[in-house]
Every structure is written in C-alpha cells, then in structure tokens.
C-alpha cells in the first residue's frame, strides 16, 4: 500500500539571492574566522589560537620545567584531538617555532632533540623529538587556576579551554608576532623584556610621557640572533613614531664579537651561528626577524654612529 508521506524536495530549500550579496556574506564569515581564530595574535596575551592551545595541552599534561620531557607526538595528538581540528603538520610546526631560540627571543617550549637550525634545516619528525614548557610559558599561564580568565567550550563541546592567558609575561612585545589574515596583517618585532618593563614603569609613574621620553628607556627591537644595527637612534625612533619602517642590520664576525664582549658569551646563541660579516642590508621588520642585535650590540652600534 503506497504511503501518503512524500519526501521533501531538496530544491524547495533553495533561496534566490543576488550572487554578489551571497558571496559577500559568506566571504565575510570566512574572513572574520581567519582574523579572529587563526592568523592574528590576541593583543592581550600575544598568542594565536594554535599556540595557546599547544601551551594549554602541555599544561594539562603537567609538562612544567621541573618534569621530564614527553614525546612531541603526544602533545600534537592531544591538540588536534581535543582543541584544534587541523593538520598535525601545522600544529607541530607551530610547536617547533615556540622551541627555537633563534625564532623567539624568549622561547615558550623547551625542546629536546633536533628542532631545526637558523640555516633553515627542518626539525626531526615529532616521533623523535621531546618537549616541555619553559619558565616563561609558566609565567604567561600563571593564575589560570584562580579564575582570572573565561573558559570557552572546545570545538566539539566535550572540554573547555581558556579564552586567553592571564599574561603576567608581556609576550606580544617581548616575542613579537607575524601573521597574514584577510585584508589585514601584522608584523610586530621582538623586544628586550627589561626595556618593556622600564617603559611600563615610566608610563605608570607618568601617564603623560611623550614618545621621546619612552625612547630613552625603550631602545628598539631585540631579535633573537644578534647582529649590529646600522641605523641611527633617530631613524629607529622615527619608525616607532610612525608604526612602520625598515632597519639596516649587519652580522658580527665571531672574532669581533669576542673582542668586544671579553668572552665567548655574545648575545643570543644564534648570533654566533649567523655571524658571517655580511655587509648591511635593508630589511623590513617582517623580513628581518632573527637578524636584529642584542642590547649590547645596539649600544655599540649607536656609539659608532
């Protein structure tokens, strides 16, 4: 006996709409998702979602600096399974960068094994490397258990993750950030955390402090790999006043670095690896990451200028 119930026609759900309006609406949703949930860091803790989820997953695994290392594959699996439904390669690449002392001025992950080098060699596969959190990362997450930030559901609603980190460490300025979203991008250089704190204290004591006053204690970017800044303090100050600029940097040969420092301990470890005596080259902040000097190197270059 035939049934009186008819199946709904899927074409009945089609809505006539102008093509440009439909395209604009859907692209706007994609753009907002890319801007807020993927490519750009949050101003409050300086982290992109993938980095925040990596650190949170490692904290859940109790990988603090006093504990033993664990395989990177364990962290990557937890992140993509619980918090970040994307490819394992992109998550592992993000974790590798957090562990590279030539990529971050203050690494948030301590790696054990081959995590790549400044010459561009890739890290070993995540089944070989191990990692745990650094003290800097613990400071960035300090206070999470005290209800200082909101927790939001994960993508499948089975768990929760912090919306941001409390940020006792000024990560955005200290480590900088780069990212390209839809219609906007960011390129923030890394800085010396001591100078950041000096500038913060100055603003607390004198909220009306001028740009020139800040530049007396906040001398400019401080990239991880060292070198010599060729530009004058006036050029650096002008770049900060306008929010964009280019800087000329030069690597420092090892004999010169040792002679000036009085010992083999010069700037960051990467400075000694990249020191090859190349002539100055004009680079933007986005391209020059990893070629800036340390605090001492900047002092020497300014005295010379």
VMD Tcl script that draws the C-alpha trace (Angstrom):
set ca {
  {0.00 0.00 0.00}
  {1.58 3.31 -1.04}
  {2.44 5.78 1.70}
  {0.81 9.22 1.80}
  {4.03 10.77 3.18}
  {6.13 12.34 0.50}
  {9.80 13.08 0.81}
  {10.66 16.80 0.91}
  {12.10 18.14 -2.29}
  {15.65 19.39 -1.56}
  {15.22 22.07 -4.19}
  {12.49 23.67 -2.08}
  {15.26 24.85 0.31}
  {16.99 26.85 -2.40}
  {16.69 30.59 -1.85}
  {17.06 33.01 -4.71}
  {19.59 35.70 -3.79}
  {21.89 38.04 -5.70}
  {25.19 36.33 -6.33}
  {27.29 39.27 -5.11}
  {25.35 39.51 -1.83}
  {25.63 35.77 -1.15}
  {29.34 35.77 -1.96}
  {29.99 38.81 0.20}
  {28.14 37.35 3.19}
  {29.94 34.02 3.05}
  {33.36 35.56 2.46}
  {32.84 37.87 5.44}
  {32.26 34.85 7.68}
  {35.47 33.25 6.39}
  {37.42 36.50 6.81}
  {36.29 37.02 10.40}
  {37.17 33.42 11.23}
  {40.65 33.85 9.75}
  {41.24 37.14 11.53}
  {39.98 36.20 14.99}
  {40.67 32.47 15.18}
  {43.71 31.65 13.11}
  {46.16 34.16 11.68}
  {46.46 37.10 14.08}
  {47.56 37.08 17.73}
  {45.38 38.30 20.56}
  {46.54 41.66 21.89}
  {46.16 40.51 25.50}
  {48.48 37.50 25.55}
  {50.21 37.80 22.16}
  {49.27 34.26 21.09}
  {47.47 32.80 18.11}
  {44.87 30.11 18.89}
  {47.15 27.24 17.86}
  {49.93 28.45 20.18}
  {47.54 28.97 23.07}
  {46.08 25.50 22.62}
  {49.53 23.95 22.43}
  {50.60 25.51 25.71}
  {47.29 24.63 27.35}
  {47.56 20.99 26.24}
  {51.12 20.81 27.58}
  {49.96 22.28 30.88}
  {47.21 19.66 31.06}
  {49.92 17.02 30.61}
  {51.82 18.62 33.54}
  {54.87 19.35 31.40}
  {56.24 22.10 33.62}
  {60.00 22.81 33.65}
  {60.58 20.51 36.64}
  {59.05 17.47 34.95}
  {60.52 15.08 32.41}
  {60.21 15.63 28.67}
  {57.48 13.89 26.69}
  {57.31 12.97 23.04}
  {56.12 15.76 20.76}
  {53.71 13.32 19.13}
  {51.79 13.14 22.41}
  {51.27 16.91 22.51}
  {50.36 17.15 18.84}
  {47.82 14.34 19.19}
  {46.16 15.95 22.20}
  {45.95 19.33 20.49}
  {44.38 18.15 17.24}
  {42.12 15.67 19.01}
  {40.78 17.92 21.77}
  {41.26 21.56 20.83}
  {42.48 22.30 17.30}
  {40.91 20.25 14.47}
  {43.57 20.94 11.86}
  {46.50 19.09 10.35}
  {49.21 17.57 12.52}
  {51.99 19.14 10.44}
  {50.80 22.69 11.05}
  {50.44 22.07 14.79}
  {53.91 20.53 15.05}
  {55.45 23.38 13.04}
  {53.87 25.85 15.46}
  {55.32 23.96 18.43}
  {58.76 23.79 16.82}
  {58.81 27.56 16.40}
  {57.95 28.04 20.08}
  {61.06 26.00 20.94}
  {63.56 27.67 18.60}
  {65.79 30.19 20.37}
  {66.61 31.79 17.01}
  {62.90 32.34 16.23}
  {61.63 33.53 19.61}
  {63.51 35.94 21.86}
  {62.05 34.11 24.87}
  {61.09 30.53 23.88}
  {57.91 29.15 25.41}
  {58.76 25.49 24.80}
  {61.97 23.70 25.74}
  {62.81 21.12 23.12}
  {64.99 18.05 23.29}
  {66.24 16.67 20.02}
  {66.57 18.19 16.57}
  {64.32 21.27 16.39}
  {65.94 22.71 13.28}
  {68.55 25.44 12.99}
  {68.95 29.02 11.86}
  {70.21 27.92 8.44}
  {66.76 26.59 7.55}
  {67.09 22.87 8.23}
  {63.80 21.34 9.35}
  {63.15 19.76 12.72}
  {63.05 16.00 13.10}
  {59.68 14.25 12.94}
  {57.53 14.53 16.06}
  {58.00 10.86 16.86}
  {61.66 11.62 17.65}
  {61.63 14.98 19.47}
  {60.53 15.72 23.02}
  {59.40 18.90 24.74}
  {58.17 20.58 27.89}
  {57.20 24.10 28.96}
  {59.68 26.83 29.86}
  {59.52 29.08 32.92}
  {58.44 31.91 30.64}
  {55.41 29.91 29.48}
  {54.51 29.13 33.08}
  {54.56 32.85 33.89}
  {52.33 33.50 30.89}
  {49.79 30.99 32.22}
  {50.14 31.84 35.93}
  {46.75 32.46 37.53}
  {44.66 30.23 35.28}
  {43.55 28.13 38.24}
  {42.36 31.25 40.09}
  {39.52 32.10 37.71}
  {41.23 35.11 36.18}
  {40.04 34.42 32.61}
  {36.99 32.95 30.94}
  {36.92 29.37 29.67}
  {35.10 28.52 26.45}
  {33.91 25.16 25.06}
  {36.19 23.35 22.65}
  {35.16 22.80 19.04}
  {33.14 19.66 19.87}
  {31.83 20.79 23.25}
  {33.47 17.93 25.15}
  {36.00 20.04 27.04}
  {36.96 23.63 27.87}
  {39.92 25.83 27.03}
  {40.96 29.30 28.23}
  {39.85 32.18 26.03}
  {43.18 33.92 26.71}
  {46.06 33.54 29.16}
  {46.41 35.92 32.12}
  {49.62 37.23 30.58}
  {51.92 38.03 33.51}
  {54.68 37.96 30.88}
  {54.42 40.69 28.18}
  {54.55 38.17 25.36}
  {53.28 40.28 22.47}
  {56.06 42.85 22.74}
  {58.73 40.50 24.09}
  {58.41 37.82 21.39}
  {56.64 39.79 18.67}
  {54.28 38.28 16.13}
  {53.71 37.97 12.40}
  {50.58 36.94 10.58}
  {48.64 37.45 7.37}
  {44.85 37.33 7.53}
  {42.18 38.54 5.10}
  {42.51 42.23 4.39}
  {44.96 42.80 7.23}
  {48.29 41.61 8.52}
  {50.61 42.17 11.46}
  {54.36 42.26 11.94}
  {55.50 43.08 15.46}
  {59.21 42.77 16.27}
  {60.51 41.22 19.49}
  {61.96 43.38 22.26}
  {64.08 43.14 25.38}
  {61.76 42.41 28.29}
  {63.80 44.61 30.65}
  {63.21 47.59 28.36}
  {59.50 46.75 28.16}
  {59.26 46.82 31.95}
  {61.23 50.07 32.16}
  {58.85 51.70 29.69}
  {55.83 50.30 31.56}
  {57.05 51.71 34.87}
  {57.66 55.06 33.20}
  {54.07 55.16 31.92}
  {52.72 54.15 35.34}
  {54.65 56.96 37.02}
  {53.94 59.46 34.24}
  {50.91 58.58 32.06}
  {51.55 61.73 30.00}
  {55.05 60.64 28.97}
  {55.97 61.64 25.43}
  {57.40 59.47 22.68}
  {60.88 60.91 23.22}
  {60.74 60.01 26.92}
  {59.82 56.40 26.12}
  {62.64 56.04 23.58}
  {65.17 56.88 26.31}
  {64.39 53.59 28.07}
  {62.86 51.61 25.18}
  {65.62 51.47 22.58}
  {64.07 49.41 19.82}
  {63.62 45.78 18.72}
  {65.79 42.98 20.05}
  {65.71 39.98 17.71}
  {67.00 36.60 18.85}
  {70.03 36.04 16.64}
  {72.03 39.20 17.29}
  {73.99 41.46 14.97}
  {74.74 45.18 14.61}
  {72.08 47.81 13.96}
  {73.46 50.27 11.42}
  {70.68 52.87 11.59}
  {70.87 55.81 13.95}
  {68.69 56.16 17.07}
  {66.79 58.94 15.26}
  {65.82 56.57 12.43}
  {64.68 53.90 14.89}
  {62.66 56.46 16.85}
  {61.03 57.67 13.63}
  {59.96 54.12 12.78}
  {58.27 53.74 16.18}
  {56.59 57.13 15.90}
  {55.05 56.15 12.55}
  {54.33 52.50 13.34}
  {56.30 51.12 10.40}
  {59.79 51.30 8.98}
  {62.84 49.43 7.76}
  {66.12 48.84 9.55}
  {69.59 48.02 8.25}
  {71.33 45.24 10.14}
  {74.74 43.65 9.85}
  {76.05 40.36 11.23}
  {79.03 40.46 13.59}
  {82.07 38.23 12.89}
  {83.00 35.95 15.76}
  {86.46 37.46 16.50}
  {84.94 40.95 16.78}
  {82.14 39.71 18.99}
  {84.57 38.03 21.39}
  {86.90 41.02 21.46}
  {84.08 43.40 22.34}
  {82.38 41.17 24.85}
  {85.58 39.98 26.52}
  {84.40 36.39 26.36}
  {82.66 33.90 24.11}
  {79.22 34.70 25.54}
  {77.72 37.08 22.99}
  {74.05 37.99 22.63}
  {71.94 35.00 21.73}
  {73.32 31.66 20.64}
  {72.15 32.29 17.10}
  {74.33 35.39 16.83}
  {77.48 33.29 16.80}
  {76.00 30.94 14.19}
  {74.87 33.69 11.85}
  {77.96 35.91 12.27}
  {79.48 35.92 8.81}
  {80.48 39.54 8.25}
  {77.91 40.27 5.55}
  {77.51 43.94 4.56}
  {74.43 45.84 5.76}
  {71.16 45.07 4.03}
  {67.89 46.94 4.28}
  {65.17 44.70 5.71}
  {61.64 45.28 6.89}
  {60.59 44.11 10.35}
  {58.79 41.16 8.80}
  {61.85 40.07 6.85}
  {64.50 40.98 9.43}
  {63.21 38.74 12.21}
  {66.23 36.91 13.55}
  {68.75 39.50 12.32}
  {68.48 42.16 14.99}
  {71.08 42.79 17.62}
  {71.09 42.22 21.32}
  {71.05 45.08 23.78}
  {74.86 45.27 23.92}
  {75.18 45.19 20.16}
  {72.78 48.08 19.80}
  {74.79 50.11 22.29}
  {77.96 49.50 20.33}
  {76.36 50.41 17.01}
  {74.95 53.66 18.39}
  {78.26 54.71 19.84}
  {79.79 54.15 16.43}
  {77.12 56.28 14.78}
}
mol new
graphics top color blue
foreach p $ca { graphics top sphere $p radius 0.5 }
foreach p [lrange $ca 0 end-1] q [lrange $ca 1 end] { graphics top cylinder $p $q radius 0.2 }
display resetview
